[in-house]
Amino acid sequence: MTQVKILQDPETGYWNQLYREDRRVGRLRTHKPGDCALDECDVHNRPQRFHDLILLWRTDRGIMEQVCKCGIGHPSPGEHAFRKTVGQEHELIHGCCGKCCEEWYQ
């Protein structure tokens, strides 16, 4: 499994800078800011309450995760909303700590 840490771009405020294992910084290729299909977009409109959590791009699954205080990767709020919108709830299955998802998605 390859995980790439996502950082906030200090110039734009968008969450689209990749921090690779080799310590190089790149950019996550994504849709344009005006093309966000949801109110909560992981890249362009990430909820403030989640800014302190680590955001990871899972290259093996093609999903965005955030790491909770327990150290577990969960589908991020934007990923969660998107997958439900397109009928791909099965993509939300993950190793859950059993408490953070309840907190986030209620």
MODELLER restraints for C-alpha pairs under 7 A, 6 or more apart:
rsr = mdl.restraints
at = mdl.atoms
rsr.add(forms.Gaussian(group=physical.xy_distance, feature=features.Distance(at['CA:1:A'], at['CA:60:A']), mean=5.72, stdev=0.5))
rsr.add(forms.Gaussian(group=physical.xy_distance, feature=features.Distance(at['CA:2:A'], at['CA:58:A']), mean=6.09, stdev=0.5))
rsr.add(forms.Gaussian(group=physical.xy_distance, feature=features.Distance(at['CA:2:A'], at['CA:59:A']), mean=5.65, stdev=0.5))
rsr.add(forms.Gaussian(group=physical.xy_distance, feature=features.Distance(at['CA:2:A'], at['CA:60:A']), mean=6.18, stdev=0.5))
rsr.add(forms.Gaussian(group=physical.xy_distance, feature=features.Distance(at['CA:3:A'], at['CA:56:A']), mean=5.95, stdev=0.5))
rsr.add(forms.Gaussian(group=physical.xy_distance, feature=features.Distance(at['CA:3:A'], at['CA:57:A']), mean=5.61, stdev=0.5))
rsr.add(forms.Gaussian(group=physical.xy_distance, feature=features.Distance(at['CA:3:A'], at['CA:58:A']), mean=4.81, stdev=0.5))
rsr.add(forms.Gaussian(group=physical.xy_distance, feature=features.Distance(at['CA:3:A'], at['CA:59:A']), mean=6.29, stdev=0.5))
rsr.add(forms.Gaussian(group=physical.xy_distance, feature=features.Distance(at['CA:4:A'], at['CA:18:A']), mean=6.33, stdev=0.5))
rsr.add(forms.Gaussian(group=physical.xy_distance, feature=features.Distance(at['CA:4:A'], at['CA:19:A']), mean=6.18, stdev=0.5))
rsr.add(forms.Gaussian(group=physical.xy_distance, feature=features.Distance(at['CA:4:A'], at['CA:20:A']), mean=5.61, stdev=0.5))
rsr.add(forms.Gaussian(group=physical.xy_distance, feature=features.Distance(at['CA:4:A'], at['CA:56:A']), mean=5.37, stdev=0.5))
rsr.add(forms.Gaussian(group=physical.xy_distance, feature=features.Distance(at['CA:4:A'], at['CA:57:A']), mean=5.09, stdev=0.5))
rsr.add(forms.Gaussian(group=physical.xy_distance, feature=features.Distance(at['CA:4:A'], at['CA:58:A']), mean=6.65, stdev=0.5))
rsr.add(forms.Gaussian(group=physical.xy_distance, feature=features.Distance(at['CA:5:A'], at['CA:18:A']), mean=5.87, stdev=0.5))
rsr.add(forms.Gaussian(group=physical.xy_distance, feature=features.Distance(at['CA:5:A'], at['CA:19:A']), mean=5.16, stdev=0.5))
rsr.add(forms.Gaussian(group=physical.xy_distance, feature=features.Distance(at['CA:5:A'], at['CA:20:A']), mean=6.72, stdev=0.5))
rsr.add(forms.Gaussian(group=physical.xy_distance, feature=features.Distance(at['CA:5:A'], at['CA:55:A']), mean=5.99, stdev=0.5))
rsr.add(forms.Gaussian(group=physical.xy_distance, feature=features.Distance(at['CA:5:A'], at['CA:56:A']), mean=4.54, stdev=0.5))
rsr.add(forms.Gaussian(group=physical.xy_distance, feature=features.Distance(at['CA:5:A'], at['CA:57:A']), mean=6.43, stdev=0.5))
rsr.add(forms.Gaussian(group=physical.xy_distance, feature=features.Distance(at['CA:6:A'], at['CA:15:A']), mean=6.39, stdev=0.5))
rsr.add(forms.Gaussian(group=physical.xy_distance, feature=features.Distance(at['CA:6:A'], at['CA:16:A']), mean=6.19, stdev=0.5))
rsr.add(forms.Gaussian(group=physical.xy_distance, feature=features.Distance(at['CA:6:A'], at['CA:17:A']), mean=5.49, stdev=0.5))
rsr.add(forms.Gaussian(group=physical.xy_distance, feature=features.Distance(at['CA:6:A'], at['CA:18:A']), mean=4.84, stdev=0.5))
rsr.add(forms.Gaussian(group=physical.xy_distance, feature=features.Distance(at['CA:6:A'], at['CA:19:A']), mean=6.10, stdev=0.5))
rsr.add(forms.Gaussian(group=physical.xy_distance, feature=features.Distance(at['CA:6:A'], at['CA:55:A']), mean=5.32, stdev=0.5))
rsr.add(forms.Gaussian(group=physical.xy_distance, feature=features.Distance(at['CA:6:A'], at['CA:56:A']), mean=5.53, stdev=0.5))
rsr.add(forms.Gaussian(group=physical.xy_distance, feature=features.Distance(at['CA:6:A'], at['CA:57:A']), mean=6.81, stdev=0.5))
rsr.add(forms.Gaussian(group=physical.xy_distance, feature=features.Distance(at['CA:7:A'], at['CA:15:A']), mean=5.59, stdev=0.5))
rsr.add(forms.Gaussian(group=physical.xy_distance, feature=features.Distance(at['CA:7:A'], at['CA:16:A']), mean=6.39, stdev=0.5))
rsr.add(forms.Gaussian(group=physical.xy_distance, feature=features.Distance(at['CA:7:A'], at['CA:17:A']), mean=4.96, stdev=0.5))
rsr.add(forms.Gaussian(group=physical.xy_distance, feature=features.Distance(at['CA:7:A'], at['CA:18:A']), mean=6.27, stdev=0.5))
rsr.add(forms.Gaussian(group=physical.xy_distance, feature=features.Distance(at['CA:7:A'], at['CA:19:A']), mean=6.91, stdev=0.5))
rsr.add(forms.Gaussian(group=physical.xy_distance, feature=features.Distance(at['CA:8:A'], at['CA:14:A']), mean=5.54, stdev=0.5))
rsr.add(forms.Gaussian(group=physical.xy_distance, feature=features.Distance(at['CA:8:A'], at['CA:15:A']), mean=4.19, stdev=0.5))
rsr.add(forms.Gaussian(group=physical.xy_distance, feature=features.Distance(at['CA:8:A'], at['CA:16:A']), mean=6.32, stdev=0.5))
rsr.add(forms.Gaussian(group=physical.xy_distance, feature=features.Distance(at['CA:8:A'], at['CA:17:A']), mean=6.19, stdev=0.5))
rsr.add(forms.Gaussian(group=physical.xy_distance, feature=features.Distance(at['CA:9:A'], at['CA:15:A']), mean=6.07, stdev=0.5))
rsr.add(forms.Gaussian(group=physical.xy_distance, feature=features.Distance(at['CA:9:A'], at['CA:16:A']), mean=6.57, stdev=0.5))
rsr.add(forms.Gaussian(group=physical.xy_distance, feature=features.Distance(at['CA:9:A'], at['CA:17:A']), mean=5.96, stdev=0.5))
rsr.add(forms.Gaussian(group=physical.xy_distance, feature=features.Distance(at['CA:14:A'], at['CA:43:A']), mean=5.45, stdev=0.5))
rsr.add(forms.Gaussian(group=physical.xy_distance, feature=features.Distance(at['CA:14:A'], at['CA:44:A']), mean=5.07, stdev=0.5))
rsr.add(forms.Gaussian(group=physical.xy_distance, feature=features.Distance(at['CA:15:A'], at['CA:42:A']), mean=6.83, stdev=0.5))
rsr.add(forms.Gaussian(group=physical.xy_distance, feature=features.Distance(at['CA:15:A'], at['CA:43:A']), mean=4.44, stdev=0.5))
rsr.add(forms.Gaussian(group=physical.xy_distance, feature=features.Distance(at['CA:15:A'], at['CA:44:A']), mean=6.55, stdev=0.5))
rsr.add(forms.Gaussian(group=physical.xy_distance, feature=features.Distance(at['CA:16:A'], at['CA:27:A']), mean=5.67, stdev=0.5))
rsr.add(forms.Gaussian(group=physical.xy_distance, feature=features.Distance(at['CA:16:A'], at['CA:28:A']), mean=4.98, stdev=0.5))
rsr.add(forms.Gaussian(group=physical.xy_distance, feature=features.Distance(at['CA:16:A'], at['CA:43:A']), mean=5.79, stdev=0.5))
rsr.add(forms.Gaussian(group=physical.xy_distance, feature=features.Distance(at['CA:17:A'], at['CA:25:A']), mean=6.58, stdev=0.5))
rsr.add(forms.Gaussian(group=physical.xy_distance, feature=features.Distance(at['CA:17:A'], at['CA:26:A']), mean=5.71, stdev=0.5))
rsr.add(forms.Gaussian(group=physical.xy_distance, feature=features.Distance(at['CA:17:A'], at['CA:27:A']), mean=4.55, stdev=0.5))
rsr.add(forms.Gaussian(group=physical.xy_distance, feature=features.Distance(at['CA:17:A'], at['CA:28:A']), mean=5.97, stdev=0.5))
rsr.add(forms.Gaussian(group=physical.xy_distance, feature=features.Distance(at['CA:18:A'], at['CA:25:A']), mean=5.38, stdev=0.5))
rsr.add(forms.Gaussian(group=physical.xy_distance, feature=features.Distance(at['CA:18:A'], at['CA:26:A']), mean=4.82, stdev=0.5))
rsr.add(forms.Gaussian(group=physical.xy_distance, feature=features.Distance(at['CA:18:A'], at['CA:27:A']), mean=5.29, stdev=0.5))
rsr.add(forms.Gaussian(group=physical.xy_distance, feature=features.Distance(at['CA:18:A'], at['CA:28:A']), mean=6.05, stdev=0.5))
rsr.add(forms.Gaussian(group=physical.xy_distance, feature=features.Distance(at['CA:19:A'], at['CA:25:A']), mean=4.80, stdev=0.5))
rsr.add(forms.Gaussian(group=physical.xy_distance, feature=features.Distance(at['CA:19:A'], at['CA:26:A']), mean=6.64, stdev=0.5))
rsr.add(forms.Gaussian(group=physical.xy_distance, feature=features.Distance(at['CA:33:A'], at['CA:44:A']), mean=5.91, stdev=0.5))
rsr.add(forms.Gaussian(group=physical.xy_distance, feature=features.Distance(at['CA:40:A'], at['CA:46:A']), mean=5.82, stdev=0.5))
rsr.add(forms.Gaussian(group=physical.xy_distance, feature=features.Distance(at['CA:40:A'], at['CA:47:A']), mean=6.54, stdev=0.5))
rsr.add(forms.Gaussian(group=physical.xy_distance, feature=features.Distance(at['CA:40:A'], at['CA:78:A']), mean=5.35, stdev=0.5))
rsr.add(forms.Gaussian(group=physical.xy_distance, feature=features.Distance(at['CA:41:A'], at['CA:78:A']), mean=4.93, stdev=0.5))
rsr.add(forms.Gaussian(group=physical.xy_distance, feature=features.Distance(at['CA:42:A'], at['CA:78:A']), mean=5.10, stdev=0.5))
rsr.add(forms.Gaussian(group=physical.xy_distance, feature=features.Distance(at['CA:53:A'], at['CA:66:A']), mean=6.26, stdev=0.5))
rsr.add(forms.Gaussian(group=physical.xy_distance, feature=features.Distance(at['CA:53:A'], at['CA:67:A']), mean=6.03, stdev=0.5))
rsr.add(forms.Gaussian(group=physical.xy_distance, feature=features.Distance(at['CA:53:A'], at['CA:68:A']), mean=6.39, stdev=0.5))
rsr.add(forms.Gaussian(group=physical.xy_distance, feature=features.Distance(at['CA:54:A'], at['CA:66:A']), mean=5.39, stdev=0.5))
rsr.add(forms.Gaussian(group=physical.xy_distance, feature=features.Distance(at['CA:54:A'], at['CA:67:A']), mean=5.25, stdev=0.5))
rsr.add(forms.Gaussian(group=physical.xy_distance, feature=features.Distance(at['CA:55:A'], at['CA:65:A']), mean=5.79, stdev=0.5))
rsr.add(forms.Gaussian(group=physical.xy_distance, feature=features.Distance(at['CA:55:A'], at['CA:66:A']), mean=4.32, stdev=0.5))
rsr.add(forms.Gaussian(group=physical.xy_distance, feature=features.Distance(at['CA:55:A'], at['CA:67:A']), mean=6.51, stdev=0.5))
rsr.add(forms.Gaussian(group=physical.xy_distance, feature=features.Distance(at['CA:56:A'], at['CA:64:A']), mean=5.77, stdev=0.5))
rsr.add(forms.Gaussian(group=physical.xy_distance, feature=features.Distance(at['CA:56:A'], at['CA:65:A']), mean=5.07, stdev=0.5))
rsr.add(forms.Gaussian(group=physical.xy_distance, feature=features.Distance(at['CA:56:A'], at['CA:66:A']), mean=5.84, stdev=0.5))
rsr.add(forms.Gaussian(group=physical.xy_distance, feature=features.Distance(at['CA:57:A'], at['CA:63:A']), mean=6.06, stdev=0.5))
rsr.add(forms.Gaussian(group=physical.xy_distance, feature=features.Distance(at['CA:57:A'], at['CA:64:A']), mean=4.64, stdev=0.5))
rsr.add(forms.Gaussian(group=physical.xy_distance, feature=features.Distance(at['CA:57:A'], at['CA:65:A']), mean=6.25, stdev=0.5))
rsr.add(forms.Gaussian(group=physical.xy_distance, feature=features.Distance(at['CA:58:A'], at['CA:64:A']), mean=6.05, stdev=0.5))
rsr.add(forms.Gaussian(group=physical.xy_distance, feature=features.Distance(at['CA:63:A'], at['CA:79:A']), mean=6.76, stdev=0.5))
rsr.add(forms.Gaussian(group=physical.xy_distance, feature=features.Distance(at['CA:64:A'], at['CA:75:A']), mean=5.97, stdev=0.5))
rsr.add(forms.Gaussian(group=physical.xy_distance, feature=features.Distance(at['CA:64:A'], at['CA:76:A']), mean=5.84, stdev=0.5))
rsr.add(forms.Gaussian(group=physical.xy_distance, feature=features.Distance(at['CA:64:A'], at['CA:79:A']), mean=6.04, stdev=0.5))
rsr.add(forms.Gaussian(group=physical.xy_distance, feature=features.Distance(at['CA:65:A'], at['CA:73:A']), mean=5.62, stdev=0.5))
rsr.add(forms.Gaussian(group=physical.xy_distance, feature=features.Distance(at['CA:65:A'], at['CA:74:A']), mean=5.12, stdev=0.5))
rsr.add(forms.Gaussian(group=physical.xy_distance, feature=features.Distance(at['CA:65:A'], at['CA:75:A']), mean=4.30, stdev=0.5))
rsr.add(forms.Gaussian(group=physical.xy_distance, feature=features.Distance(at['CA:65:A'], at['CA:76:A']), mean=4.71, stdev=0.5))
rsr.add(forms.Gaussian(group=physical.xy_distance, feature=features.Distance(at['CA:66:A'], at['CA:73:A']), mean=5.43, stdev=0.5))
rsr.add(forms.Gaussian(group=physical.xy_distance, feature=features.Distance(at['CA:66:A'], at['CA:74:A']), mean=5.49, stdev=0.5))
rsr.add(forms.Gaussian(group=physical.xy_distance, feature=features.Distance(at['CA:66:A'], at['CA:75:A']), mean=6.35, stdev=0.5))
rsr.add(forms.Gaussian(group=physical.xy_distance, feature=features.Distance(at['CA:66:A'], at['CA:76:A']), mean=5.25, stdev=0.5))
rsr.add(forms.Gaussian(group=physical.xy_distance, feature=features.Distance(at['CA:67:A'], at['CA:73:A']), mean=4.41, stdev=0.5))
rsr.add(forms.Gaussian(group=physical.xy_distance, feature=features.Distance(at['CA:67:A'], at['CA:74:A']), mean=6.29, stdev=0.5))
rsr.add(forms.Gaussian(group=physical.xy_distance, feature=features.Distance(at['CA:68:A'], at['CA:100:A']), mean=6.80, stdev=0.5))
rsr.add(forms.Gaussian(group=physical.xy_distance, feature=features.Distance(at['CA:70:A'], at['CA:97:A']), mean=6.94, stdev=0.5))
rsr.add(forms.Gaussian(group=physical.xy_distance, feature=features.Distance(at['CA:72:A'], at['CA:96:A']), mean=6.61, stdev=0.5))
rsr.add(forms.Gaussian(group=physical.xy_distance, feature=features.Distance(at['CA:72:A'], at['CA:97:A']), mean=6.44, stdev=0.5))
rsr.add(forms.Gaussian(group=physical.xy_distance, feature=features.Distance(at['CA:74:A'], at['CA:94:A']), mean=6.52, stdev=0.5))
rsr.add(forms.Gaussian(group=physical.xy_distance, feature=features.Distance(at['CA:74:A'], at['CA:96:A']), mean=6.77, stdev=0.5))
rsr.add(forms.Gaussian(group=physical.xy_distance, feature=features.Distance(at['CA:75:A'], at['CA:92:A']), mean=6.17, stdev=0.5))
rsr.add(forms.Gaussian(group=physical.xy_distance, feature=features.Distance(at['CA:80:A'], at['CA:92:A']), mean=6.70, stdev=0.5))
rsr.add(forms.Gaussian(group=physical.xy_distance, feature=features.Distance(at['CA:83:A'], at['CA:89:A']), mean=5.61, stdev=0.5))
